[in-house]
């Protein structure tokens, strides 16, 4: 059974089109009745809208097989007093979900991703954290790939803020224990006795997704169709115990191996 990432794994970071073999892989899982969950760190789009987009480009799976951080955000962050940082779509989505944004005396600094963070925004975050606001990341992605460029991911920004303030942070999406436990709980609606040791997770983020998953007992497959151009860019520099179990170029190569 599988946990499957989306950006850089099922769809391209550059134009959001299906990556080679990705739709076919899902179709084979459906045909063979192999349990799986589509787990993504999507925060730009409302969950149902992003799911609808994936359906519109040919991915055939039920919404009950899908999980993103927005779907469990209310379990981790109070709706009042949130200083949120990310794309305008992310901020608008929070407001539509009933979160009250506060950039004067927030209880929580909530960080998502965008490609244009400014030093003034980082300075504001630091001030809020030093005044007692909790630091929360929507996920802990290592690299954010867009327009053929690679930016620091939310995980990298959280590490910077942690170092600057000596304050710890929590994470809503991957690779948090809470997110993976919710993914497993949803998978158990397909297989009641599923455990992490039964799951193979496929992702292009070998640090932000796969390392945490491996620590929880999952098998890991790293695809180089997203954030990294080759495994040599990152795998040799990982701790041996956190290196992926398998490396493939894309979902098509995985298909050809099974």
Number of C-alpha atoms within 10 A of each C-alpha: 19 21 25 21 22 23 26 24 28 29 21 19 21 14 9 15 15 20 20 18 18 20 19 16 18 21 16 12 15 14 9 9 11 13 18 26 24 24 25 22 22 23 24 21 15 20 20 12 11 15 20 13 14 20 14 10 13 15 19 14 18 11 14 12 17 21 23 24 22 22 15 15 17 14 11 14 18 13 18 14 19 23 24 23 19 19 17 11 12 21 19 14 18 21 12 11 14 11 20 16 18 15 15 11 13 21 22 25 26 23 22 25 26 18 16 10 13 9 9 9 12 15 12 16 24 19 13 21 23 14 12 14 21 19 23 21 24 26 29 29 25 21 22 21 20 15 9 9 11 14 17 16 20 24 24 17 21 25 15 13 20 16 11 12 13 12 16 14 15 16 24 26 28 25 21 18 16 16 20 21 14 13 21 22 16 19 25 15 13 17 15 11 11 17 17 20 13 12 21 20 24 30 30 27 26 28 23 22 27 27 20 18 26 20 12 15 14 21 20 25 22 27 27 22 23 26 25 19 12 15 16 9 10 14 17 10 9 13 9 9 10 17 21 22 14 12 21 18 18 23 24 16 14 18 13 9 8 5
